[in-house]
Each structure stands twice: as structure tokens, then as C-alpha cells.
């Protein structure tokens, strides 16, 4: 029986079966308010956010790399796997093997929580792989020294030193790209009295220069007046919105610096000779790799396909 490879991301769930990516959608579900039964999940559920009545709730079964609750996560993954991978009866008869990657840390509590979720829906977890360890498999360079990789997700960022696919040292922080989106939304209201939807702000986030002060860019953003609610188009200077984002990014810089201060000087020196590799969707933001390189004094390189690094890393390791 083939093994299911699952990336239990805070923003997106990704599932690979027999080398094929069969599911890549938001980690989100809509449930009946009373029965808690799953009505929809993924893109369809996210589209309902803010639009449902009292009989439905839109929930997120994974937050900060961990199940929000045993029941919610079990129902979500059961529904997704049933439609896109294996029927429930099949899983329970044959104890469907799965390999998981997630960003909530590599502690025994994390592995126990995920083990409980998947065992309840007929899956046998063969391996729990911390997201940076999975993403490290996508680094093509042949390195003699240990590898340092930082995965910047939607809600969590995790850094790890990996040697021979084993985590030597690691740390995680509740820091991610979703908060940057929220900051930009708040700044658009503060400066322009403009309320902008999540998807529009996500697009804006990917286009602004966070640290290049010479790259002033004017953009037309559509939204609604924060007071009257009427539709508006506003020509904004993106640089006026990014100062609070820079302050937030400083927290990530301090986190990385603290991590290196906690490991041995010999290990830190060995790692920094090869630089730091970045993975996760937020790693793709303009100026972020260059800025971190300047602050940390080492090479910082984004891995290929950073948003998919964790699931692709599982494929490298378990489908080779």
C-alpha cells in the first residue's frame, strides 16, 4: 500500500499520493453549528468566510502548527483524505500509512497530538518530520557541513540545523506572513480609510519593497470606505504602509540571532559558512532574503519552490 505524504500547514494542506499532488487547498472547513459535521473544506469553505448564517461556522482546524482541537482536525482530515486519497473503510481495514510534516515544533507533545488525530481516522503514522527537516531535502547543494534552514509560514516560523536528515538544533516562533497581511490591512485603514479584503492585501504584500527606500511604487488598490462602506479605488504609496511591517520583521531577526546564540560557536560557524536557506511562502517577499543576509552577515538563499518545500522534501525522502 502506498504511503500518503501530508503537509499539515496552517495556511494550506497538501497531500501527495503515488508521486502526485492530489490536494493543495486552504486548511479551512465549514461545519454545521450544532452537529459539527463537515459541509465543505478548502477553497469552498474559505469562500464562505464572513458570509454564513447562524447554522454554519467556518473554522481553521490547524493553528500555529498544531490541531486546534482533536475533534476538528480529525473531521477535517477525514473528509479531505476520503475524497482525495483513501475511503474511510479502506483506511481502517488496512491502517493506511502516512508521513506527516508540520511546523508546530518537534516536541513529543506535537507528535502525540498529530498521532492521535490520524490514528482516529484509520491512519498509521510512519514518521513525523519537522517542516525544516523536510524542506532541507530540497536543497540541491552538496554540503559537508550541517545545513541551516528557516521555514517562514503563515503563522509559524521554524529554524533548524539539519545533519544527515536529523535535526541537531531547532526553535520555533509564532511569526508568519498572515500577520504581515493584517498589518497592511490596518495601515490602509489608518492612512487611507480604506478597507481591503484578504486576497487583495495578499497580492499587495507580494509586490511591495519592504526595505528598498528608493523603490517607491504607486499602486491603485480597490476596497471600501472604512466609514461609509462605499466602493473606492485609491492610489497609494506602498512605502507609506511598510514601516510597521519592518518593525514586525525585526522580531524575526531577533529570533534568528537568539537561536544562534544558544547553539555552540563551532556549530554556528560551521552552519553560517554555507549560509541560511529559506522556505515557506513568506520567504518570497521582495527584499526579505537580501535584508536578512545584510543583518545576519551571511548568505541567505531561497530554496526552489519555497511554498512547496516541505511536501517536496517528503517526496525526495520517501519516494526516492
C-alpha positions as CSV (number, residue, x, y, z in Angstrom):
1,X,0.0,0.0,0.0
2,X,1.4,3.4,-1.0
3,X,2.1,5.9,1.8
4,X,0.3,9.2,1.9
5,X,2.5,12.2,2.3
6,X,0.8,15.1,4.1
7,X,1.9,18.7,4.8
8,X,-0.3,19.8,7.7
9,X,0.2,23.5,7.1
10,X,-1.5,26.4,8.9
11,X,-2.4,28.0,5.6
12,X,-2.6,25.1,3.2
13,X,-2.9,21.3,3.4
14,X,-1.0,19.4,0.7
15,X,-1.3,15.7,0.1
16,X,0.8,13.6,-2.3
17,X,-0.3,10.1,-3.4
18,X,2.0,8.0,-5.6
19,X,4.0,11.0,-6.6
20,X,1.0,13.1,-7.5
21,X,-0.1,16.2,-5.6
22,X,-3.8,15.4,-5.2
23,X,-4.7,18.2,-2.8
24,X,-3.5,21.7,-2.2
25,X,-6.1,23.9,-0.6
26,X,-6.6,26.2,2.4
27,X,-6.7,24.4,5.8
28,X,-10.2,25.5,6.4
29,X,-13.6,23.9,6.8
30,X,-17.3,24.9,7.2
31,X,-19.3,22.9,9.7
32,X,-22.9,22.8,10.9
33,X,-23.1,24.8,14.1
34,X,-25.0,22.1,16.0
35,X,-23.8,18.8,14.7
36,X,-20.3,19.9,13.8
37,X,-20.5,17.8,10.6
38,X,-18.3,19.0,7.7
39,X,-20.2,20.8,5.0
40,X,-17.2,21.9,2.9
41,X,-13.5,22.4,3.2
42,X,-10.6,24.0,1.4
43,X,-11.3,26.7,-1.2
44,X,-15.1,26.3,-0.9
45,X,-15.0,26.7,2.9
46,X,-12.7,29.8,2.8
47,X,-15.1,31.4,0.2
48,X,-17.8,31.2,2.9
49,X,-15.8,33.2,5.5
50,X,-17.9,36.1,6.7
51,X,-20.9,35.0,4.5
52,X,-22.6,32.3,6.6
53,X,-25.6,32.4,8.8
54,X,-26.1,31.1,12.3
55,X,-26.4,27.5,11.2
56,X,-22.8,27.3,9.8
57,X,-19.4,28.1,11.1
58,X,-16.1,28.5,9.2
59,X,-13.2,27.2,11.2
60,X,-9.5,26.5,10.9
61,X,-8.5,23.1,12.2
62,X,-4.8,23.8,12.3
63,X,-3.4,26.9,14.1
64,X,0.3,27.6,14.8
65,X,1.3,24.2,13.5
66,X,-0.9,22.3,15.9
67,X,-4.5,20.9,15.8
68,X,-6.9,23.5,17.2
69,X,-8.8,20.6,18.7
70,X,-8.6,16.8,18.3
71,X,-12.2,16.6,17.0
72,X,-12.0,19.4,14.5
73,X,-8.7,18.3,13.0
74,X,-9.9,14.6,12.8
75,X,-13.1,15.6,11.0
76,X,-11.2,17.9,8.6
77,X,-8.5,15.4,7.6
78,X,-11.0,12.5,7.4
79,X,-13.1,14.5,4.9
80,X,-10.2,15.6,2.8
81,X,-8.5,12.1,2.7
82,X,-11.8,10.4,2.0
83,X,-12.4,12.4,-1.2
84,X,-8.9,12.8,-2.5
85,X,-7.0,9.8,-1.3
86,X,-8.5,6.8,0.5
87,X,-12.1,5.9,1.7
88,X,-12.6,5.7,5.4
89,X,-13.3,1.9,5.4
90,X,-10.2,1.2,3.3
91,X,-8.1,3.2,5.8
92,X,-9.5,1.4,8.8
93,X,-9.1,-2.1,7.3
94,X,-5.5,-1.6,6.2
95,X,-4.2,1.0,8.6
96,X,-3.3,3.5,5.9
97,X,0.4,4.6,6.3
98,X,1.1,8.3,6.3
99,X,4.1,10.5,6.7
100,X,3.4,14.0,8.2
101,X,5.2,17.3,8.2
102,X,4.2,20.3,10.2
103,X,5.6,23.5,11.7
104,X,4.5,23.4,15.3
105,X,7.8,22.2,16.7
106,X,9.5,18.8,17.1
107,X,8.5,18.1,20.7
108,X,6.9,14.9,21.9
109,X,3.7,16.8,22.6
110,X,3.5,17.8,18.9
111,X,4.0,14.2,17.7
112,X,1.5,12.9,20.2
113,X,-1.2,15.4,19.1
114,X,-0.8,14.6,15.4
115,X,-0.6,10.8,16.1
116,X,-3.9,11.0,17.9
117,X,-5.6,12.9,15.1
118,X,-4.6,10.5,12.3
119,X,-4.9,7.2,14.3
120,X,-8.6,8.1,14.9
121,X,-9.3,8.2,11.2
122,X,-7.6,4.9,10.4
123,X,-4.1,6.1,9.5
124,X,-0.9,4.7,10.8
125,X,1.7,7.5,11.1
126,X,5.1,6.1,10.0
127,X,7.0,9.2,10.5
128,X,6.7,12.8,11.8
129,X,9.0,15.1,10.0
130,X,9.6,18.7,11.3
131,X,9.0,21.1,8.5
132,X,12.6,22.5,8.3
133,X,13.9,18.9,8.1
134,X,11.6,18.1,5.3
135,X,12.4,21.3,3.4
136,X,16.1,20.6,3.8
137,X,15.7,17.7,1.4
138,X,15.1,20.2,-1.4
139,X,18.5,21.9,-1.1
140,X,20.4,20.7,-4.2
141,X,23.8,21.8,-3.0
142,X,26.1,19.1,-1.7
143,X,27.2,20.4,1.7
144,X,29.8,18.9,4.0
145,X,28.7,21.0,7.0
146,X,25.3,20.9,8.7
147,X,22.5,22.7,6.9
148,X,20.5,25.6,8.5
149,X,17.0,26.2,7.1
150,X,14.3,28.6,8.1
151,X,10.7,27.9,7.1
152,X,8.6,31.1,7.3
153,X,5.0,30.0,7.2
154,X,1.6,31.8,7.6
155,X,1.6,31.7,11.4
156,X,4.8,29.9,12.5
157,X,8.4,30.2,11.6
158,X,10.8,27.4,12.4
159,X,14.6,27.3,12.1
160,X,16.7,24.1,12.4
161,X,20.2,22.8,11.9
162,X,19.9,19.5,10.0
163,X,22.6,16.9,9.5
164,X,22.0,13.7,7.6
165,X,18.2,14.3,7.8
166,X,18.4,14.6,11.6
167,X,17.5,17.8,13.5
168,X,20.6,18.9,15.5
169,X,19.0,22.0,16.9
170,X,15.7,23.8,16.4
171,X,13.4,26.6,17.5
172,X,10.0,27.9,16.5
173,X,8.2,31.2,16.9
174,X,4.7,32.4,16.4
175,X,5.6,34.7,13.5
176,X,4.3,34.5,9.9
177,X,3.1,36.0,6.8
178,X,-0.6,36.2,7.9
179,X,0.3,38.8,10.5
180,X,2.0,40.9,7.7
181,X,-1.2,40.9,5.8
182,X,-3.1,42.0,8.8
183,X,-0.6,44.9,9.4
184,X,-1.0,46.1,5.8
185,X,-4.8,46.0,6.2
186,X,-4.6,48.1,9.3
187,X,-2.3,50.6,7.7
188,X,-4.6,51.0,4.7
189,X,-7.4,51.9,7.1
190,X,-5.2,54.2,9.1
191,X,-3.7,56.1,6.2
192,X,-6.4,55.9,3.5
193,X,-9.5,54.9,5.4
194,X,-9.7,52.0,3.0
195,X,-10.9,48.5,4.0
196,X,-9.3,45.9,1.7
197,X,-10.1,42.2,1.5
198,X,-7.6,39.5,2.4
199,X,-6.8,38.3,-1.1
200,X,-6.3,41.8,-2.4
201,X,-3.9,42.6,0.6
202,X,-2.1,39.3,-0.1
203,X,-1.4,40.4,-3.6
204,X,-0.2,43.8,-2.4
205,X,2.1,42.2,0.1
206,X,3.9,40.3,-2.6
207,X,4.5,43.5,-4.6
208,X,5.8,46.0,-2.1
209,X,9.5,46.6,-1.5
210,X,9.9,46.2,2.3
211,X,13.4,47.6,2.7
212,X,14.4,49.4,-0.5
213,X,13.5,53.0,0.3
214,X,14.4,54.1,-3.3
215,X,11.7,51.8,-4.7
216,X,8.7,54.0,-4.1
217,X,5.9,52.4,-6.0
218,X,2.4,53.8,-6.5
219,X,-0.4,51.3,-6.8
220,X,-4.1,51.5,-7.3
221,X,-5.9,49.4,-4.6
222,X,-9.6,48.7,-4.6
223,X,-11.6,48.4,-1.4
224,X,-14.3,50.1,0.6
225,X,-14.5,53.3,2.5
226,X,-13.9,52.5,6.2
227,X,-16.7,54.8,7.3
228,X,-19.4,54.8,4.7
229,X,-18.7,51.4,3.1
230,X,-18.8,52.6,-0.5
231,X,-16.5,51.1,-3.1
232,X,-13.2,53.0,-3.6
233,X,-10.1,53.0,-5.7
234,X,-7.1,54.6,-4.0
235,X,-3.7,55.4,-5.4
236,X,-1.3,54.5,-2.6
237,X,2.4,54.9,-2.0
238,X,3.4,51.4,-0.8
239,X,6.3,52.7,1.2
240,X,3.9,54.6,3.5
241,X,2.5,51.3,4.7
242,X,5.6,49.2,5.3
243,X,7.2,50.8,8.4
244,X,5.1,48.6,10.9
245,X,6.0,45.6,8.8
246,X,9.7,46.4,9.2
247,X,9.2,46.6,13.0
248,X,7.5,43.2,12.8
249,X,10.3,41.7,10.7
250,X,12.7,42.8,13.4
251,X,11.1,40.2,15.7
252,X,12.2,37.5,13.2
253,X,15.7,38.9,13.1
254,X,16.0,38.8,16.9
255,X,14.6,35.2,16.9
256,X,17.2,34.0,14.5
257,X,20.0,35.8,16.3
258,X,18.9,34.3,19.6
259,X,18.8,30.8,18.1
260,X,22.5,31.1,17.0
261,X,23.4,32.5,20.4
262,X,22.0,29.3,22.0
263,X,24.0,26.8,19.9
264,X,27.7,26.1,20.1
265,X,30.1,28.6,18.5
266,X,31.6,25.7,16.5
267,X,28.2,24.6,15.1
268,X,27.1,28.2,14.4
269,X,30.4,28.9,12.5
270,X,30.1,25.7,10.5
271,X,26.5,26.4,9.5
272,X,27.0,30.0,8.6
273,X,29.8,29.1,6.2
274,X,27.1,27.7,4.0
275,X,24.5,30.3,4.8
276,X,20.9,30.0,5.7
277,X,18.3,28.6,3.3
278,X,14.7,30.0,3.4
279,X,11.5,28.1,2.7
280,X,7.8,28.9,3.0
281,X,5.6,31.3,1.2
282,X,6.8,34.4,3.1
283,X,10.3,33.7,2.1
284,X,9.4,35.0,-1.4
285,X,8.6,38.6,-0.2
286,X,10.6,41.2,-2.0
287,X,13.8,42.2,-0.2
288,X,13.4,39.7,2.7
289,X,16.3,37.4,1.7
290,X,18.6,40.3,0.9
291,X,17.7,42.1,4.1
292,X,18.3,39.0,6.3
293,X,21.6,38.5,4.6
294,X,22.7,42.0,5.4
295,X,21.5,41.8,9.0
296,X,23.0,38.3,9.7
297,X,26.2,38.8,7.8
298,X,25.9,35.5,5.8
299,X,24.5,34.3,2.6
300,X,20.7,33.8,2.6
301,X,19.2,31.7,-0.3
302,X,15.6,30.8,-1.1
303,X,15.1,27.1,-1.9
304,X,13.4,26.2,-5.2
305,X,9.6,26.4,-5.0
306,X,9.6,27.6,-1.3
307,X,5.9,27.3,-0.7
308,X,6.1,23.6,-1.6
309,X,9.4,22.9,0.0
310,X,8.0,20.7,2.9
311,X,5.9,18.4,0.8
312,X,8.5,18.2,-2.0
313,X,11.1,17.4,0.7
314,X,8.9,14.5,1.8
315,X,8.8,13.2,-1.7
316,X,12.6,13.4,-2.0
317,X,13.0,11.4,1.2
318,X,10.2,8.8,0.9
319,X,9.7,8.3,-2.8
320,X,13.4,8.0,-3.8
